[in-house]
Each structure stands twice: as C-alpha cells, then as structure tokens.
C-alpha cells in the first residue's frame, strides 16, 4: 500500500479517522460579567398606603352599594324580588350613580346592577344576607 492510505482501514488518509488528527478543542468562552442585582423596594404589608385617589371614580364600587341594599331590604321587611330591589335601590342611589354606572357591561347588564350583585356576594359571605329562593334577595 502507498503512504496515501491508512494501514488500519485501507481508506485514503484524507477521509480516514485514523489519519486525521482530532479537531482542536473549541476556544474557551469569554467569562461572563457577573450579574448586578438592583435593589427592589417592597412595601411591607404592615405599612399603610399613603397615596390617595385623586382621579374621580368612573363607576360606583360594590362597597358603596352594600349599605343601600341592606337599608332597602330592611325597609321592605327583610326580603324583596331582585327587580323590585333594583328599582328601589336605583331611586335611593340616584344622586350617587354616575353616567358610567348607567352604561352596560360587555354582557349587556347595567354597570351599577353588576356592582350591586357583587355587593350581594360580599354580603352573603359576611353572613348579612342569605341565598333564600331564586330571584329573591333576603337578609339573614
């Protein structure tokens, strides 16, 4: 055999694994710069919030409607049908409801009615109201 062929596998040295020197190792990666951590400021749960809300409210929140719901039910003897409660509550809260409250949600319900239903859920969880019968809102 000639010198151009491998003695171990009879392949040309240019293609033989025996005749080709191993590939040089890859160059080492440049060292990474250490990450610098910036301090994050976290509010403690015990620290009271010092910011006040300066923007006017867009919609009436459920916690504003809750006392009106309780007062309306108390005046009615402890229970009312939902539609009658909404009618009386709207009269009671007419001066507090905004124009945005009278707009509809994407589901088509008036925003203040949606907030009243959310207030009812809170009153139910607090034990002020009971579920009662379907369509009837009742005090506990």
C-alpha positions as CSV (number, residue, x, y, z in Angstrom):
1,X,0.0,0.0,0.0
2,X,1.0,3.5,-0.5
3,X,1.5,6.2,2.0
4,X,-1.7,7.9,1.0
5,X,-3.8,5.1,2.5
6,X,-4.4,4.2,6.1
7,X,-2.8,0.9,7.2
8,X,-5.7,0.1,9.5
9,X,-8.8,0.7,7.4
10,X,-7.5,0.9,3.7
11,X,-9.2,4.3,3.2
12,X,-7.4,7.4,1.9
13,X,-5.8,9.3,4.8
14,X,-7.9,12.4,3.9
15,X,-11.1,10.5,4.8
16,X,-9.9,8.0,7.4
17,X,-10.4,8.6,11.0
18,X,-7.1,7.2,11.8
19,X,-5.2,9.5,9.5
20,X,-7.0,12.7,10.6
21,X,-5.8,14.4,13.7
22,X,-8.5,15.2,16.2
23,X,-10.2,18.5,15.9
24,X,-8.8,21.2,18.2
25,X,-10.9,21.9,21.2
26,X,-13.2,24.9,20.9
27,X,-11.8,28.1,22.3
28,X,-12.9,28.8,25.8
29,X,-15.9,31.1,26.1
30,X,-15.2,34.5,27.4
31,X,-16.0,34.9,31.1
32,X,-19.5,36.3,31.7
33,X,-19.7,39.5,33.6
34,X,-21.3,39.0,37.0
35,X,-25.0,40.0,37.2
36,X,-25.5,43.1,39.2
37,X,-28.7,42.9,41.2
38,X,-30.5,46.1,41.8
39,X,-32.4,46.7,45.0
40,X,-36.1,46.4,44.7
41,X,-38.3,48.3,47.1
42,X,-41.1,46.2,48.5
43,X,-43.9,47.7,50.5
44,X,-44.4,45.9,53.8
45,X,-47.9,44.6,54.5
46,X,-47.9,46.5,57.8
47,X,-47.1,49.9,56.2
48,X,-50.2,51.8,55.5
49,X,-50.7,53.2,52.0
50,X,-50.1,56.9,51.9
51,X,-51.3,57.6,48.4
52,X,-54.8,59.0,48.0
53,X,-57.0,58.5,45.0
54,X,-57.2,61.8,43.1
55,X,-59.0,60.7,39.9
56,X,-62.7,60.9,40.1
57,X,-64.4,57.5,40.2
58,X,-65.8,56.2,37.0
59,X,-68.2,53.6,38.4
60,X,-69.7,53.1,41.8
61,X,-67.9,50.3,43.6
62,X,-69.9,47.5,45.2
63,X,-69.0,48.6,48.8
64,X,-70.8,51.8,48.2
65,X,-74.0,50.0,47.1
66,X,-74.0,47.4,50.0
67,X,-75.4,49.7,52.7
68,X,-78.2,50.8,50.3
69,X,-79.0,47.1,49.7
70,X,-79.2,46.4,53.4
71,X,-81.3,49.6,54.0
72,X,-83.7,48.7,51.1
73,X,-84.2,45.1,52.4
74,X,-84.7,46.3,56.0
75,X,-87.3,48.8,54.9
76,X,-89.1,46.1,52.9
77,X,-89.3,43.7,55.8
78,X,-86.2,41.6,55.1
79,X,-86.7,40.3,51.5
80,X,-87.5,41.5,48.0
81,X,-87.6,40.2,44.5
82,X,-84.5,41.2,42.6
83,X,-86.1,43.5,40.1
84,X,-88.1,45.3,42.8
85,X,-84.9,45.7,44.9
86,X,-83.1,47.1,41.8
87,X,-85.9,49.6,41.2
88,X,-85.9,50.8,44.8
89,X,-82.1,50.9,45.0
90,X,-81.9,53.0,41.9
91,X,-84.2,55.5,43.4
92,X,-82.3,55.5,46.7
93,X,-78.9,55.9,45.0
94,X,-79.9,58.1,42.1
95,X,-77.8,61.0,43.2
96,X,-74.7,58.8,43.7
97,X,-74.8,56.8,40.4
98,X,-72.7,58.2,37.6
99,X,-73.4,58.3,33.9
100,X,-70.9,55.4,33.5
101,X,-72.9,53.4,36.0
102,X,-75.9,53.6,33.7
103,X,-73.9,52.2,30.8
104,X,-73.9,48.5,30.0
105,X,-71.2,45.9,30.6
106,X,-70.0,43.9,27.6
107,X,-72.5,41.3,28.7
108,X,-75.3,43.8,28.4
109,X,-76.1,44.4,32.1
110,X,-76.1,47.9,33.6
111,X,-72.9,48.5,35.5
112,X,-74.5,49.6,38.7
113,X,-76.6,46.4,38.8
114,X,-73.5,44.4,38.2
115,X,-71.8,46.2,41.2
116,X,-75.0,45.5,43.3
117,X,-74.8,41.8,42.5
118,X,-71.1,41.9,43.5
119,X,-72.1,43.7,46.8
120,X,-74.6,40.9,47.4
121,X,-71.9,38.3,47.1
122,X,-69.9,40.1,49.7
123,X,-72.9,40.4,52.0
124,X,-73.6,36.7,51.6
125,X,-70.1,35.8,52.5
126,X,-70.2,38.1,55.6
127,X,-73.5,36.5,56.7
128,X,-75.6,39.6,56.4
129,X,-77.8,38.1,53.6
130,X,-78.9,34.5,52.8
131,X,-79.3,32.9,49.5
132,X,-83.0,32.2,50.0
133,X,-85.1,31.4,47.0
134,X,-84.1,32.1,43.4
135,X,-84.7,35.7,42.4
136,X,-85.3,36.8,46.0
137,X,-82.7,38.8,48.0
138,X,-83.1,38.3,51.7
139,X,-81.4,39.4,54.9
140,X,-80.1,36.8,57.3
